[in-house]
Amino acid sequence: MPKKELHIRITERRMNKLRLYAAQKDKTITQIVEDLLDTLPEPQKESITAG
């Protein structure tokens, strides 16, 4: 599956927290974000709105 890029703005404090967490887990920030996204429930089709 092709990869897409995601650009977000977060505070320096949160970025530092994310970097430290990733280093402690020996993972990349991308892996941490993907793992978190994988824990989200699947959206219900009827609740998705175009917009």
C-alpha positions as CSV (number, residue, x, y, z in Angstrom):
1,M,0.0,0.0,0.0
2,P,1.5,3.4,-0.9
3,K,2.5,5.6,2.0
4,K,1.1,9.1,2.5
5,E,2.7,12.0,4.4
6,L,1.0,13.6,7.4
7,H,2.2,17.0,8.6
8,I,1.0,18.2,12.0
9,R,1.8,21.1,14.3
10,I,2.4,20.3,18.0
11,T,4.0,22.1,20.8
12,E,7.7,21.7,21.5
13,R,6.8,20.0,24.8
14,R,4.7,17.4,23.1
15,M,7.4,16.8,20.4
16,N,10.0,16.3,23.1
17,K,7.7,13.9,24.9
18,L,7.1,12.0,21.6
19,R,10.8,11.8,20.9
20,L,11.6,10.5,24.3
21,Y,8.9,7.9,24.2
22,A,10.0,6.7,20.8
23,A,13.6,6.4,22.0
24,Q,12.5,4.5,25.1
25,K,10.5,2.1,23.0
26,D,13.3,1.8,20.3
27,K,10.8,2.9,17.6
28,T,10.5,5.7,15.2
29,I,8.0,8.5,15.7
30,T,6.2,7.2,12.6
31,Q,5.9,3.8,14.3
32,I,4.5,5.3,17.5
33,V,1.9,7.3,15.6
34,E,0.9,4.3,13.5
35,D,0.6,2.2,16.6
36,L,-1.7,4.8,18.2
37,L,-3.8,5.1,15.1
38,D,-4.2,1.3,15.0
39,T,-5.8,1.5,18.5
40,L,-8.6,3.8,17.3
41,P,-12.0,2.1,16.7
42,E,-13.1,1.6,13.2
43,P,-15.5,4.4,12.2
44,Q,-19.2,3.4,11.6
45,K,-20.0,3.9,7.9
46,E,-23.3,5.8,8.7
47,S,-21.5,8.3,10.9
48,I,-19.0,9.4,8.2
49,T,-20.1,12.6,6.5
50,A,-18.7,14.2,3.4
51,G,-17.2,17.5,4.1
